[in-house]
Amino acid sequence: MSIELTLPDGSPLVLDDGATGYDAAAAIGPRLADAAIAVKVDGAARDLHAALPATGTFEVITADGEEGRHILRHSAAHVLAQAVLGLFDGATFAIGPPIEDGFYYDFDIGRPFTPEDLEAIEARMAEIVAADQPFEREEFPKERALEVFADHPFKVEIIQSVDEGEGAAGDAVSAYRNEQFIDLCRGPHVPSTGRLRAFKLLRTAGAYWRGDDKRPQLQRIYGTAWETPKALADYLDRLEEARKRDHRKLGVELDLFSFPQELGSGLAVWHPKGAITRMIMEDYSTRTHLAHGYDLVSSPHIARSHLWQTSGHLDFYAEGMYPAMELDGGDEYLLKPMNCPFHILIFRSRARSYRELPMRMFELGTVYRYERSGVVHGLMRARGFTQDDSHMFVTEEQLAGELQSLLDFTLMVLRDFGFEDFEADLSTIPEKYVGDPVLWERATAYLADALDNAGIEYAVAEGEGAFYGPKIDVHIRDAIGRRWQISTLQVDFGQPENFGLEYATAQNTRERPVMIHRALFGSVERFFGVLLEHYAGALPGWLAPVQATVVPVADRHLDYAREVAAGLANRGLRVEVDDADETVGEKIRRALLAKHPAVLVVGDTDVDEDTVGLRLRGEDEERGVPLGEAAERIADLCAAPR
């Protein structure tokens, strides 16, 4: 009896019965066998040395691809756990998944980890890697698993819940052993620890078990692992660059915003320079939406709990909402976490005709979400933020065309802010949802068709849809290669049903509209943070809070400097004169550190000849530039899109 596989190019591969993934890779070529760390059969990843089934499509997974790195990092997390449990008496462990660019593991050692602990753990991991211990898969009944992990309460809880995402399937529990260490896991893993040639522990943080602040707080260790030492070094360089670009650091350095402790976690105040750029972004958003057929609407910050009950938020999103306020003699009101129910009420405020559809509403609406303190992160994950929120009401016949238009509109806006590299996730029906599953399938198909027609590469995120509909999440890549989720489009058959929305058809019958939810920036705050990090604080000229600084060489040049500034301001440019009692060099340096796109220096010759010294961002200083020419060049540098 033989094994008959089909390779990615369609060609057959025939092997002897009992052959492993490694045998198959070796049959294709010895270099591929050396590079292989796992295989895929019919799309499912398997250990390299596991026996193959009789038939199936076959692929080799190498360490230099995303799937391979995922397996490397998962294996590195196991080695981390092995090192910690070996070094700290009484230590116990929880979960340790791979994540983007790395991995983590949660532990309880009775205290926080110290920097010295991390050094010792990393050294022990290196010893485990040098020993080249094989990863060996085991399966045993749930009862036996409870005995094996009896000293580790978090593992016991996982086994008891039969959580298929963490190593259990039915009554059989899978685990991986290397020497005396064993951990729950579905796998696959690299063949042996020696394949983990490049890893680094990065930092520690507190983390509640299961993300619940009412459960024990554990200590999380973050690390990264790559296929080669060079790939690791390149990543660490990117990480250092990311630290320099951290929007929280830049926000302070550039005097844009701050997070006063008196306000509470996740709430920012905007300083004058930050508020100017924010206003420019919001003005752009409003102007662009109005130019593309949207109607501007506005809604309050709170509403009766009845509204959120009807929308389903109290059933599906209550933990993300702030507690109710008792007003009006006992009636409960809640801060809004979403704008959509208000737009629904506007649609429902009077009878609607098919002639009014598509109906597009746009609002810069501030919402409030109770994010757990452990996940709050500057502007990227805040508790109060403003969405450039749009909701479209369409007939089902209009849906495909509207989605295509929305995707085109989304990419146009992101390009205006300087992004060109796009990807997407298509999120499907979650475990808890509202509506008819058949309608969910139709909605998902419409979204997939829109992505295909737009030519955007996308992955399917199973079960990650919102409770009321599937969605597209558009991602961008920033200047240092990081992936950011920005815009969201959701198709919703459920909310029109919840609120009893109708429109009159051409035949004078009543039909339900389909609703589309769309946030383009995601939120103004988060998009601002992404822009800051993408541009390392040097925002494009049209977004810069100060577009030009005029520096007089001496006090006698101050009047001319103010004349130059006034002329630039008359052209709509944002200008400041630095009249501080400091040297010219100090004032120029300050303007450059503030990331101003243009610096103009004026001295005796400039006063006499109506010229300036001009330094544009990224260019050398030029002397004796005619004032009119300088103004024109700065205006070109700072021109807003369209």
C-alpha positions in Angstrom: 0.0 0.0 0.0 1.4 3.4 -0.9 0.7 7.1 0.0 -0.4 9.3 -2.9 0.0 13.0 -2.4 -0.6 16.0 -4.6 2.0 18.8 -4.6 1.2 22.5 -4.9 1.9 22.5 -8.7 -0.5 19.6 -9.2 2.1 16.9 -9.7 1.8 13.6 -7.8 4.2 12.3 -5.1 4.0 8.6 -4.3 5.6 7.3 -1.0 5.7 4.1 0.9 3.1 3.5 3.6 4.2 4.9 6.9 6.3 7.7 5.3 6.5 11.0 7.3 6.4 14.6 6.2 10.2 14.7 6.3 10.3 11.7 4.0 8.1 13.6 1.6 10.2 16.7 1.7 13.4 14.6 1.1 11.7 13.0 -1.9 11.2 16.4 -3.3 14.7 17.5 -2.7 17.4 17.3 0.1 17.6 21.1 0.4 13.9 21.3 1.1 14.2 18.6 3.7 16.9 20.5 5.5 14.8 23.7 5.5 11.5 22.0 6.5 10.1 22.4 10.0 6.6 21.1 9.5 4.2 20.2 6.6 0.6 20.8 5.6 -1.8 18.1 4.4 -5.1 19.3 3.0 -4.3 22.7 4.5 -3.8 21.4 8.1 -0.3 21.8 9.6 1.4 18.6 10.9 4.6 17.7 12.7 7.5 17.0 10.3 8.0 13.5 11.6 4.3 12.5 11.9 3.1 9.7 9.6 1.2 10.9 6.5 -2.3 9.9 5.5 -2.9 7.9 2.4 -3.9 10.9 0.2 -4.1 14.6 0.3 -2.6 17.9 -1.0 0.9 18.4 0.4 3.0 21.4 1.2 6.3 21.9 3.1 6.5 24.6 5.7 9.9 26.3 6.1 11.0 28.7 8.8 11.3 31.8 6.6 7.5 32.1 5.9 4.8 33.4 8.2 3.4 29.9 8.9 6.9 28.7 9.7 7.6 31.6 12.0 4.4 31.0 13.8 5.5 27.4 14.5 9.0 28.6 15.6 7.5 31.1 18.0 5.1 28.6 19.4 8.0 26.2 20.0 10.0 29.0 21.6 7.2 29.7 24.0 7.4 26.1 25.2 11.1 26.4 25.7 10.5 29.6 27.7 8.0 27.7 29.9 10.4 24.8 30.3 13.2 27.3 31.4 10.9 29.1 33.9 9.5 26.0 35.5 13.1 24.6 35.8 14.5 27.7 37.4 11.7 28.8 39.9 10.5 26.4 42.5 6.8 26.3 42.8 6.3 28.1 39.5 3.1 27.4 37.5 2.2 28.3 34.0 -1.0 29.3 32.1 -0.9 29.9 28.3 1.8 30.8 25.8 0.7 31.5 22.3 2.7 32.9 19.3 1.7 36.4 18.4 2.7 38.8 15.6 6.5 39.0 15.5 6.9 37.0 18.7 5.3 35.0 21.6 4.5 35.3 25.2 3.9 33.0 28.2 2.0 33.7 31.5 3.4 32.5 34.8 2.8 32.7 38.5 6.0 32.6 40.5 4.7 34.5 43.5 6.3 37.8 42.4 7.1 39.9 39.4 10.1 38.9 37.2 13.2 41.1 37.4 15.7 42.0 34.6 18.1 39.6 36.2 15.4 36.9 36.0 15.1 37.4 32.3 18.8 37.1 31.8 18.8 33.8 33.7 15.8 32.5 31.8 17.3 33.4 28.4 20.5 31.7 29.3 18.6 28.5 30.4 16.6 28.6 27.1 20.0 28.7 25.2 21.0 25.6 27.1 17.8 23.8 26.1 18.3 24.8 22.5 21.9 23.6 22.5 20.7 20.2 23.9 18.6 19.8 20.7 15.8 18.1 22.6 13.1 16.5 20.4 9.5 17.7 20.6 7.4 14.5 21.0 3.6 14.6 20.7 1.5 12.6 23.2 -2.2 12.1 23.5 -4.1 10.8 26.5 -7.6 10.8 28.0 -8.8 13.9 29.9 -8.6 12.1 33.2 -4.9 11.3 32.7 -4.2 14.8 31.6 -5.7 16.1 34.9 -3.3 13.9 36.7 -0.3 15.0 34.7 -1.0 18.7 35.2 -2.5 18.4 38.7 0.1 20.8 40.2 -0.8 23.5 37.6 -4.2 25.0 38.3 -4.4 27.0 35.1 -3.7 23.9 33.0 -6.3 22.0 35.0 -8.9 24.7 34.2 -8.0 24.5 30.5 -8.4 20.7 30.5 -11.7 20.9 32.4 -13.1 23.4 29.9 -12.0 21.2 27.0 -10.8 24.3 25.1 -10.0 23.1 21.6 -8.0 26.3 21.0 -5.4 25.2 23.6 -4.7 21.6 23.1 -7.8 19.6 23.9 -10.2 17.9 21.4 -13.1 15.9 22.6 -11.9 13.6 25.4 -8.4 13.2 24.0 -5.9 15.8 25.2 -2.8 16.4 23.2 0.5 17.6 24.7 4.2 17.9 23.7 7.1 16.7 25.7 10.8 17.5 25.5 12.7 15.5 28.1 11.0 16.0 31.5 9.0 19.0 30.4 5.4 18.6 29.1 2.8 21.1 28.0 -0.7 21.1 26.6 -0.7 21.9 22.9 -2.3 21.1 19.6 0.9 21.6 17.7 2.7 21.3 15.5 6.2 22.2 16.7 9.6 22.2 15.2 11.3 18.8 15.2 13.7 19.7 18.1 14.8 22.6 20.2 18.0 22.9 18.2 15.9 24.5 15.3 15.4 27.6 17.5 18.5 29.4 16.4 17.5 33.0 17.0 15.4 34.2 19.9 15.3 37.0 22.4 13.3 37.8 25.6 12.0 41.4 25.4 10.0 42.4 28.5 7.6 41.5 31.2 4.1 42.7 32.1 1.3 41.9 34.4 -1.7 40.0 32.8 -4.9 38.8 34.4 -5.8 35.2 33.8 -8.3 35.0 30.9 -8.1 38.8 30.7 -10.4 39.1 33.7 -9.4 41.6 36.3 -11.4 39.5 38.9 -9.1 36.5 38.3 -5.4 36.1 39.4 -2.8 38.4 38.0 0.0 36.6 36.3 3.4 37.7 35.1 3.8 37.7 31.3 7.1 37.3 29.5 7.3 38.5 25.9 9.8 37.3 23.5 10.6 37.0 19.8 12.0 34.2 17.6 13.2 34.2 14.0 14.6 31.8 11.4 18.1 33.3 11.4 20.3 35.5 13.7 20.2 38.1 10.9 16.4 38.1 10.8 16.4 38.5 14.6 18.9 41.4 14.4 16.9 43.1 11.7 13.7 42.8 13.9 15.5 44.2 16.9 16.6 47.2 14.8 13.0 47.7 13.8 11.9 47.4 17.4 14.4 50.1 18.4 13.1 52.3 15.6 9.6 51.7 16.8 10.5 52.8 20.3 11.8 56.1 18.8 8.5 56.5 16.9 6.2 55.7 19.9 3.4 58.1 19.5 3.2 58.6 23.3 6.8 59.7 23.4 6.4 62.0 20.3 3.2 63.4 21.7 5.2 64.8 24.7 8.2 65.9 22.7 6.1 67.7 20.1 3.6 69.1 22.6 0.6 67.5 20.9 -1.4 65.8 23.7 -1.1 64.3 27.1 -2.8 61.8 29.5 -3.1 63.5 32.9 -3.6 61.1 35.7 -6.4 63.2 37.1 -8.5 62.3 34.0 -8.2 58.6 34.4 -6.8 55.8 32.2 -7.3 56.0 28.4 -8.4 59.7 28.2 -6.3 62.3 26.5 -6.3 66.1 26.4 -5.2 67.8 23.2 -2.7 70.6 23.3 -3.0 73.5 20.8 -0.6 72.0 18.2 -2.2 68.5 18.4 -5.7 70.0 18.3 -4.8 71.9 15.1 -3.7 68.8 13.3 -6.7 66.9 14.6 -9.0 69.7 13.3 -7.3 69.5 9.9 -7.9 65.7 9.8 -11.6 66.1 10.8 -12.1 68.9 8.3 -10.6 66.7 5.6 -12.9 63.9 6.6 -16.0 66.1 6.6 -15.2 67.8 3.4 -14.4 64.5 1.6 -17.5 62.7 2.8 -19.8 65.6 1.8 -18.2 65.6 -1.6 -19.0 61.9 -2.0 -22.7 62.0 -1.3 -22.9 61.7 2.5 -25.3 63.7 4.7 -23.8 65.1 7.9 -25.6 64.1 11.1 -25.0 64.5 14.8 -26.1 62.6 17.9 -25.8 62.8 21.7 -23.3 61.1 24.0 -25.8 59.2 26.1 -29.1 57.4 25.6 -31.7 55.4 27.5 -30.8 51.8 28.1 -33.8 50.8 26.1 -32.0 51.8 22.9 -29.0 49.6 23.7 -31.3 46.7 24.6 -33.0 47.0 21.2 -29.7 47.2 19.3 -28.3 44.1 21.2 -25.4 45.9 22.8 -26.6 45.1 26.3 -26.7 41.4 25.5 -23.5 41.3 23.4 -21.3 44.2 24.4 -22.2 45.1 28.0 -18.7 44.5 29.4 -17.4 47.1 27.0 -19.9 49.7 28.2 -19.7 52.1 31.1 -22.1 51.5 34.0 -25.6 52.9 33.7 -26.6 56.3 35.2 -30.0 56.5 36.9 -31.8 59.6 35.8 -35.4 60.8 35.3 -36.7 59.2 38.4 -35.2 55.8 37.8 -34.7 55.6 34.0 -31.2 54.3 33.1 -28.9 56.1 30.6 -25.6 54.8 29.2 -22.7 56.5 27.5 -22.6 55.4 23.9 -20.0 52.9 22.8 -21.3 53.1 19.1 -23.0 55.7 16.9 -25.0 53.3 14.8 -28.3 53.1 16.8 -28.6 56.9 16.6 -28.3 56.8 12.8 -30.9 54.1 12.7 -33.3 56.3 14.6 -32.7 59.1 12.1 -33.6 56.7 9.2 -36.7 55.6 11.2 -37.8 59.1 12.0 -40.1 59.2 9.0 -41.3 57.0 6.1 -38.6 56.3 3.5 -38.8 55.5 -0.2 -36.6 53.5 -2.4 -35.8 56.8 -4.2 -33.9 57.9 -1.1 -31.6 54.9 -1.2 -28.6 54.6 -0.9 -28.9 56.9 2.2 -25.5 57.7 3.6 -25.0 59.3 7.0 -21.7 60.6 8.4 -20.8 61.8 11.9 -17.6 62.6 13.8 -19.1 60.9 16.9 -17.3 60.6 20.2 -17.9 57.2 21.9 -16.8 55.7 25.2 -15.7 52.1 25.8 -14.6 50.6 29.0 -11.3 49.1 27.9 -9.5 47.1 30.6 -6.6 49.0 32.1 -4.2 46.4 31.0 -5.0 47.0 27.3 -5.2 50.8 27.3 -2.3 52.1 25.1 -2.1 55.8 24.5 -4.2 56.9 21.5 -4.2 53.4 20.0 -6.5 51.9 22.6 -8.4 54.6 24.5 -11.6 54.8 26.5 -12.9 57.9 24.9 -12.4 58.5 21.1 -14.0 60.0 18.0 -15.0 57.9 15.1 -15.5 59.2 11.5 -18.5 57.0 11.5 -20.7 56.4 8.4 -23.8 54.2 8.0 -25.4 53.5 4.7 -28.9 52.2 4.2 -29.3 50.4 0.8 -31.5 47.9 -1.0 -30.0 44.5 -1.3 -29.7 45.1 -5.1 -27.5 48.1 -4.4 -25.3 46.4 -1.8 -22.6 45.0 -4.1 -22.1 48.4 -5.9 -22.1 50.3 -2.6 -19.5 48.0 -1.1 -17.3 48.4 -4.1 -17.7 52.2 -3.9 -16.9 52.2 -0.2 -13.7 50.2 -0.7 -12.6 52.6 -3.4 -13.4 55.5 -1.2 -11.5 54.0 1.7 -8.3 53.4 -0.3 -8.5 56.9 -1.8 -8.5 58.4 1.7 -5.7 56.2 3.0 -3.6 57.1 0.0 -4.2 60.8 0.7 -2.6 60.3 4.0 0.4 58.6 2.4 -0.3 54.8 2.7 0.0 52.5 -0.3 0.4 49.0 1.0 -3.0 47.4 1.8 -4.2 44.1 3.1 -7.5 43.0 4.6 -9.2 40.5 6.9 -12.7 39.1 6.1 -14.3 38.3 9.5 -17.1 35.8 9.6 -20.0 34.8 11.9 -18.9 34.6 15.6 -20.1 32.2 18.2 -22.6 34.8 19.6 -24.5 36.7 16.9 -27.9 38.2 16.0 -29.9 37.5 12.9 -30.4 34.7 10.4 -27.3 32.6 9.5 -28.4 32.5 5.9 -28.3 36.3 5.8 -24.8 36.2 7.4 -23.7 33.9 4.5 -25.1 36.3 1.9 -23.5 39.3 3.6 -20.1 37.5 3.8 -20.3 36.6 0.1 -20.9 40.3 -0.8 -17.9 41.4 1.2 -15.7 38.7 -0.4 -16.8 39.7 -3.9 -16.0 43.4 -3.1 -12.5 42.4 -2.0 -11.9 40.3 -5.0 -13.0 43.0 -7.3 -10.8 45.6 -5.6 -7.8 43.3 -5.9 -7.0 43.5 -2.2 -5.2 40.5 -0.7 -7.1 39.2 2.2 -7.3 36.4 4.8 -10.5 35.0 6.3 -10.7 35.5 10.1 -13.1 32.8 11.1 -15.5 33.8 13.9 -14.2 37.3 14.2 -17.2 39.2 12.9 -19.2 41.8 15.0 -22.3 40.3 16.7 -24.5 42.0 14.1 -22.6 41.3 10.9 -19.5 40.1 9.0 -16.9 42.7 8.3 -13.8 43.8 6.3 -10.9 45.2 8.2 -8.5 47.1 6.0 -4.8 47.0 7.2 -1.9 49.2 6.1 1.8 48.7 6.4 3.7 51.6 7.9 7.2 53.0 7.1 8.9 50.2 9.2 6.7 47.4 8.0 4.2 47.1 10.9 0.7 46.1 10.1 -2.1 48.4 11.4 -5.8 47.7 11.2 -7.5 50.9 10.2 -10.8 51.0 8.3 -13.8 48.7 8.9 -16.8 47.9 6.7 -19.6 45.8 8.1 -22.7 44.4 6.4 -25.7 44.2 8.7 -29.0 42.5 8.0 -29.7 42.3 11.8 -30.1 45.9 13.0 -32.7 46.8 10.4 -34.7 43.8 11.7 -34.1 44.8 15.4 -35.5 48.3 14.8 -38.1 47.4 12.2 -36.7 49.5 9.5 -38.6 49.7 6.2 -38.7 51.6 2.9 -41.4 51.7 0.3 -40.5 49.9 -3.0 -41.4 51.0 -6.5 -44.4 48.6 -6.2 -45.4 50.3 -3.0 -44.6 47.2 -0.9 -42.5 47.4 2.3 -39.0 46.0 2.4 -36.1 46.0 4.9 -33.0 48.0 4.0 -29.5 46.5 4.4 -27.3 48.5 6.7 -23.5 49.1 6.2 -21.3 50.3 9.0 -18.1 52.0 8.0 -15.4 53.8 10.1 -12.6 55.0 7.8 -10.0 56.3 10.2 -11.2 53.7 12.7 -10.9 56.5 15.2 -9.4 60.0 14.8 -7.2 59.4 17.9 -5.8 56.0 16.8 -5.3 57.2 13.2 -3.4 60.2 14.5 -1.2 57.9 16.6 -0.5 55.7 13.5 0.3 58.7 11.4 2.8 60.0 14.1 4.6 56.6 14.2 4.5 56.2 10.4 6.1 59.6 9.8 8.2 59.5 13.0 6.6 62.8 14.0 7.5 64.6 10.7 3.9 64.8 9.5 3.2 65.7 5.9 3.2 69.5 5.3 -0.5 69.8 5.1 -1.0 68.1 8.5 1.9 69.8 10.3 0.7 72.1 13.1 3.4 74.6 12.3 4.4 74.6 8.6 7.1 77.2 8.7 9.3 78.9 11.3 10.9 82.3 10.6 14.2 82.8 12.4 15.7 86.4 12.6 19.5 86.4 12.9 19.3 89.4 15.3 16.7 91.7 16.9 17.1 94.2 14.1 15.7 91.6 11.7 12.6 91.0 13.8 10.3 93.4 11.9 11.3 91.8 8.6 10.8 88.3 10.0 7.2 89.3 11.0 6.6 90.7 7.5 7.7 87.4 6.0 5.5 85.4 8.4 2.5 87.6 7.7 3.0 87.1 3.9 3.1 83.3 4.4 0.0 83.4 6.7 -1.9 85.3 4.0 -1.3 82.3 1.8 -3.0 80.1 4.4 0.2 78.7 5.9 0.6 78.2 9.6 3.7 80.2 10.6 5.6 81.2 13.8 8.4 83.6 14.4 11.0 82.5 16.9 12.0 85.7 18.7 13.7 84.0 21.6 16.9 85.5 22.9 19.0 82.6 21.7 21.5 82.0 19.0 20.4 81.3 15.4 21.7 77.8 15.7 19.7 77.0 18.7 16.5 78.4 17.1 17.1 76.4 13.9 17.7 73.2 15.9 14.5 73.7 17.9 12.5 74.1 14.7 14.0 71.0 13.2 13.4 68.9 16.4 9.8 70.2 16.2 9.6 68.6 12.7 8.5 71.8 11.0 8.5 71.4 7.2 10.2 74.7 6.5 12.7 77.0 8.3 13.4 80.5 7.0 16.4 82.5 8.3 16.5 86.2 7.7 19.5 88.6 8.1 20.9 91.9 6.8 21.1 90.9 3.1 17.6 89.4 3.2 16.1 92.6 4.6 17.8 94.6 1.8 16.9 92.3 -1.1 13.6 90.7 0.0 15.1 87.2 0.3 15.3 84.5 2.9 17.5 81.6 3.7 15.4 78.5 3.1 15.6 75.0 4.5 12.9 72.6 3.4 12.5 69.2 5.1 15.1 66.8 3.8 17.0 69.4 1.9 20.1 71.6 2.5 19.7 75.3 3.3 19.7 77.7 0.4 20.7 81.4 0.8 19.2 84.4 -1.0 16.0 82.8 -2.1 13.5 85.4 -3.3 10.6 85.7 -0.9 8.0 85.0 -3.5 9.8 81.9 -4.7 10.2 80.6 -1.1 6.5 81.2 -0.4 5.5 79.2 -3.5 7.8 76.3 -2.7 6.5 76.1 0.9 2.9 76.3 -0.3 3.6 73.4 -2.7 5.2 71.3 0.1 2.2 71.9 2.3 -0.6 71.6 -0.2 -3.5 69.5 1.1 -4.9 66.6 -1.1 -7.5 67.7 -3.6 
